[in-house]
Amino acid sequence: MSLTRILSIVAFALLVGLPPVHAQSDQTSGAVIPDRNYQLLRGDEDWSFLRDPALRQDLWDPIKYIPLRRNSPDWYLTISGEGREVWEQTGNNNWGEQPFWNNFFLERYMLGFDAHYGKHFRTFVEFKSGLESFRIGGPRPIDEKKLDFQNAFLDVGSGGEQNWVTLRVGVQELEYGAGRLIDVREGPNVRLSFIGFRILSKVGSWRVDAFAVRPREDNFGFFDDVPNHQVGFWGVYSTRPLSRGISIDAYYLGLDRAQATYERGTAPESRETLGARLWHPIADKKPGWDFDYEGAWQFGSFGSANIRAWTLASDDGFRIPTWRLKPRFSVKADISSGDNPKTNTLRTFNALFPIGNYFGVIADTGPGPLNFIDVHPRVLTEWGHGVTLSTDWVFYWRQSLLDGVYNVPGTLIRAAGDSKARFVGQRPGAELRWQVDRHIWFQADYGIFYAGKFLKQTQPGLNLNYWALWAGYKF
């Protein structure tokens, strides 16, 4: 990373990190209700409230707060874990490039140890194991990892409630905003992690993170994941609440890849991203609107060509919690730029490290958020006893007729060829989930991607089918 880029990160962090002159204290009165929710990033959980034995009520509470030092309540260990089983079936993968049904079984196991040594030092180690059975063609990198670290980092922090800063070094997960650009890839069997350092801070109403990392290469064996020295990733991500429940995110991200491939060819890529997000959470107790808007601009170089790319994303919803099924009606509408290989400017937007199920079900076999336009209506209903049903329909087009279709990780899976058709296809889908209790859950997914004119012209253009049965347990 160049000195100029390091200075730009520091300047950005200082700019967004300064508290406003009239910033209000976030102190609240009254008793704090303990948060017993399991987080996507298990290292974000705080079980220190269990130092009070009167609050222990769950089977696993005794291992959520294990004292490490007598008369020192800030010295403690938390143990966490999960198991997940998935039976998955795909038909006509990549719209017929694999014209058969592929049935396979996926297993994921994770075990974490979160040790706090007072207010200023902490280590978090989390092991992962992902196994795949029966898949024709064998496991993909996202399917199998015999045993390795998902997290293994050291935190050194200043402490404090209102303003604080923490340095995190080692193997760690990144997850920001809506996951459109940075996420842990929860849907696939093997989650994504990075190695490097991160500075986490809270200044007034701002939360500001700065990081410089490399993604870890997924290998199939035991403790054989290594940093991908062909890819460097750095940035600053900040967020703060505004008013009336609205919050804003602002970020700068940088990416270097020794080799990247797009419709126009393969070359070294150096890309920087400036973006912002404005969002309001889903209504909880009374009917109300929610929204999530995000825009990003990218610039840099691809070989001898320039990079100029962009994306706009939106998610508007209305939830009625006072109705029996507490429905939420929503529509996503997104667009990201595609390329014109005849020019000396690469215009394909790079979604970096996006959420694994960007478009819901069939995410690991369908199109991704590069060179696309989509409209995505969805209805979510709650049926009681922890049962929810989500039904949706995605309509997908190419933004540029001279660029192809890419998958979620950003690999070109269908070149543009001679087709001038814009419509790629449509996918109705449904997801039924039963959260039995805090620990146990079951889920069933089904989706079918109907091939549109572009896929039929570039061949093969068969309809893609997907279904999966999930079961999981967390503690």
N, C-alpha and C positions, 0 to 999 in steps of 0.2 A: 504494500500500500504506500503511495507516495506521500511526502510531507504535506503537499497541498491538500490532499484528501483528509489527512488526519486533522489539519487545522480547520477544515470546513466542518468536520464532525464536532470539534470542540466549540466552534463558534455557534453552530446550530443548537448545541446543548445549552450553551449559556443564554442564547436568545430566548428559547422556549422555557428554560428552567427558571428564569427570574420571576418571583412571585409579584402579582400586582400590588400597587401601593396600598390599596384598601382591602387586601385579602382577608377573609374572615377565618377564624379558627374553626377547625372541623371537630372540636370537642363536643360531645353530646352528653346530655344528662340522663340519669336513670341507669338501670342495670343493662349490661350487654348480654344479648342472647347468644349462647355458644353456637358456632357454625359447625354442624356435623356433616355437611355435604362433602362427598368425595369429588375432588377437583380433577379436571383433565390432566393438569400437571400436578402429580402427587406431592411434589416438593412445595407447592403453594399452600398446603394444608397446615393449620395451626391447632394442635391439640393440647396446648399448654394449660387450658382451662381445667383439664382433668387432674391437675395437681390437687384439686378439691375432690376428695373421694365421694362426696355427696352427689356430684354430677355424673358419676359413672353409672351407666344404665344399659350399656350394650355388651354383648358377649366379648367383643374385641377391645373394649376400653382398657383392660389391664395392660395391653401391649402398646397402647397409644401414648401412654405417659409412663415411662420406666425411669425412675430417678437414677442418676449416675453418681451423685455426690451428696452426702448427708448434709442437711441444713443449707443446701444450695438449690432452690427450686428451678433455677434457670439452666441447670445441668440435667438433661434428660434425653431419652431415646424414644423415637416413634418408629414402629414397624408397620409397613403397609404392603398390600399385594393384590393381585387379581388373577383370575383364570378366565379365558374366553375360548369358546369352541364355535366353529362356523362350518356348516355344510353349504358349499357353493356350487352352482351349476351355470355355465354359460353356453349359449348356442350361437354358432356363426360369429365367433369372435372377429373383431375388426370388419364386421359386415360381410363375412363370408371368406376372408382370407384363411380362416381355420373352419371349414364348413362341416363341423361336427359338434356334438354335445360333449362338453368337458366337465366332469364331476370331480370334485376334490374336497378334502377335509383339512381345515386349518385349526391350529391350536396356538394359543398365546398364553404365556405365564410370566408374571412380573413380581418381583419382591424387592421392597425398598427399606433402607435403614437411614433414618434422619436423626443425626446426633447433634445436640446443642450443647456447647461448652461455655455457658454464660451468655451474656447479651451480645458478644462481639465475634464469636467464632462458631462455625457450624460446618458439618460435612453431610452430604447426602449421596448415598450410593444406592442405585437401583439396577437390578439385574433383569435382563429380558431373555426370553426363549420363545422362538416361533418355529413351529413345525408344520410341514405340509405333507399330505399323503394322497396318492392316487391321481394326481394331475398328469394328464397326457402332455409330454414334453418336459416334465419335471418342474421344480419350483422356480418361480421368478425371484429376483432379489427382494421384492416386497413381501414374499411368502415365508421365507425360511431363514432362521438364524439360530443355530444350535444353542449357544449361550454367549452372552456378552454384556457389557455395560450399556444401559440406556442413559443413566446419569452417573457421574462420579466427579463431584465438584466440591470445592472449598469456598465458603463464604467468610469474608472478613468485613465487619460492618461497624458503623459508628454508634449504633443503637439510637434510641430516641423514638418518640411517637409522632411528632409533627414534622420534623425535618430529619432526614437520615440519608446515608449513602452506604452502599455495600459493593465490594469487589467480589465477583464470582469467577473462579478459574477452574477449568477442567471440561469434562464431557457434560453437556447440558442440552435441554430442549428449549426451543424458541416458539412462542405462540403469541401473536399480536392481533388486535382488532378483530375483524370478522374472519380472519384466516384466509383472506383472498390472496395475500402475498407471502405470509409467514405462518406456518402451522406445523403441528407435529405429525400429520398424516395418520390420524386415528383410525380411519376406515380400513386400510390395508393391515395385514397381519403383523408386519414389522414397522414400528414407528421410526420416525426420523430423529436424529440427534446430531449435534455439532460439537466441535472441540475448539476451545479458545477462551476468551475472557469477555466478561460483561460487567459494566458498571450500572447498578440499579440505584435510583435515588428518588426521594420525595422532597420537593421544595415548595412550601406553601400548598397550593391546590394542584400543582403539577406533579405527575409521575413521569420521570425521564429515564430511559435506558439508552446506553451506548454500548456497542459490541463490535468485536472483530473475531470472526470464527471461520472454520472450514467445515463443510458437511463431512460426515463419516461415511466411508464406502461400506456398503452392506455386503459382507461375505457370508458364506453358509456355515462356517465351522465354529470352533470354540475360541472365543477371545481373539479373533483375527480381523476385526474391523479396524481400519486405519484411517487417518485423515486423508481426504481427497486433496492432494497437493495441486491438482489441476484447477481447483475452484477456491476462490477467496470471497468472503461475504462479510460486509461491515455496515454499520449504520447507526442512526439515532432515531428512537421512537418515543414520542411524548403524548400524553393524554391528560385532560383535565375536565371537570364538570363545568358547565356554564350555568344555566338557570332552567327551571321548570323540567328538570330531569334530562335535559339535553347535554351531551358531552361532545368534545371535539378531540380528534387525534391529528397529529402532524408528524411527518417522518421524512427522513432522508436515508436511502439505501444504496449501497454500492456492490457490484458483482463483477468479478473477473473470472473468465473461463478460458483455459488454454485452447480448447476446441469446442465450438458450438455449431450445430447444424440446423439450418432453416431451408425453406424451399429454394433459396438462391444458392446454397452450398454450405461449405464448412470453412471456418476461419476462427482466429482468436476473437474473443468478445470482451469488451470492457463497457459496462452499462451502469448508469446511475439513475436513481428514481427519486422524484420529489412527489409527495402525495399528502392528501388530507382526507379525513373522514368525519362526518357529522351524524350523530345517532341518538335515538331515544329508545329506551327499553320497552319491551312488550308490557301492555297493561296487565295489572295484577288483580285489583279488587273491583274496579268499575270499568265499564266499556271505554275504550280509548284507542287512539292511533299510535302506531310505532313506526319508526323509519330508520334506515341505515343507508347513507349516501357516501360514496367514495369516488375520488378521482385521482389519477396519477399520470405524471409525465416522465418519459424516459429519454435519455440522451447518452451519447458515448460513441464508440467505434466498433465496427465489425470488419476485421481485416483492414482494407483500405477504404471501406465505406463508412459513412456516418450512421448513427442511430437516432431516429426521431420516432417515438412511439407513445401511445397513450391508451388510457382505459377510463370508462365511466361505469359505475355500478350503483344499483339502487335496489332496495327491498322495502316496500311499503305494506303495512299490515294493519288490520283492525281486529281487536279481540273483544269478545263479549263474555266476560267471566260470570255475568249474572244469568246467562242462559244455561240450560241443563248440561249441554255438551261443551260449554265454554269454548266455542269455536273461535279460531283465528283465520281470517281470510287475508291472503297476501298475494302480492305479485312482485316478482323480481324482473328487472329489465337491465341487461348488461350489454356492453359493447367494448371490444378491444381491437386496436388497429391491426391490419394485415399489411403485407409487403407488396411492392411492385418491383420484381427482380430486374426490370429494365433500367432502373435508376441507380444512382450511387448512394442511396440512403435506405438502410434497412428499417422498415416500419412495422415489423412484427413485434407486438408487445410480448415481453417475457414476464410470465406470472410468478417467476422465482421459485418459491417453495410453498405452493398453495395447499389449501385444505384438501384432504383425500377425496371427499365426496362433494366436490364443488357443485355438481348438478344432481345430487341425490344418488339414488340407486344406479347401478351399472357404472359407477364412476371409474372403476379400474379397467373397464373395457371400452368405454365410450369416448366422446370428444372432450377436449379440455378448453381452458379459457384463453386461447390464443387465436387471433384472427376470427372473431366470432361476434355474432349478435344473437341474443336470446331473449325470449319472453317466457316467464316461468310462473304461472299461477299455482297456488297451493291452498289446501284447506286442511287445518289441523283440528282434531276434535278429541275431547277427553271423555272417556266412557265410565269413569269411576274405577276404584280398586287398582289404580295405577296403570290402566290401559289407555293408550292413545292410538289414534289412527290418523296417518298423514296420507293424503292423496294429492298428486300433482301431475302437471303436464308441461314438458319442456319443448319449445319450438326453437330450432337452431339453424342459423344461417352463417355463411361466410361474410366477413366484412369486406375483404378484398377478393375479387374474382381471379387475381393472379397469384394468390397464395393458397396453400393447402390446408388440411385439417390436422391438428396436433392433439395428442392425448394430454391428460392432466399434468404429468411430469414435464411436458414440453417437447416431446419427441414427435417428429413428423410421421404421421401414420397414413396419410393419403395425399399424394401430390396433386396439384391443381390440374395437371395434364392440359388437354385442350378444352375442358369444360368451361362454359360461361354461366353455368347454373349457380345461383346463390343459395338455394334451399338445400341444407344438408339432411334434415330429417326431424322427426318428432318422437318424443318418448313419454307415454303415460306410465305412471308408476304408483305404487302404494307401499307404505311401511306401517306395520302393526307392531306395537311395542307394549310389553307388560313389565312394569317395574314392580315386582312382587313385594319387595321391601327395600331397605337401604342397600342391601347386599346383592340380591338375586334379580336378574332380569332376563327376559326372553324377547326375541324380535324375529319378524319375518318380512322379507323384502321381495318385491316382484316388479320387473320393468321390462318393456319391450321397445326397442328403438326401431321405428319404421324408417327405412332408408328413403331419402328424398332424391330429387332429380340429380343432384351433384354426384351422390354415391352410385346411382345407377348408370350415369354416364361414364364414370371413371372405372367402374367394375373392380371387384365384385360388389354388388349392391343388394345383398340379402338383409333381411331384418335380423336384428341382434336381440337375443333373449337372455334374460338373467333372472335367477331367483336365489335366495339364500335364507338359511335358518341359523339364528344366532342364540347363544346362551352364555351368560357371564355371571361371575361372582366377584365382588370386591370387598376388601376389609381394610 
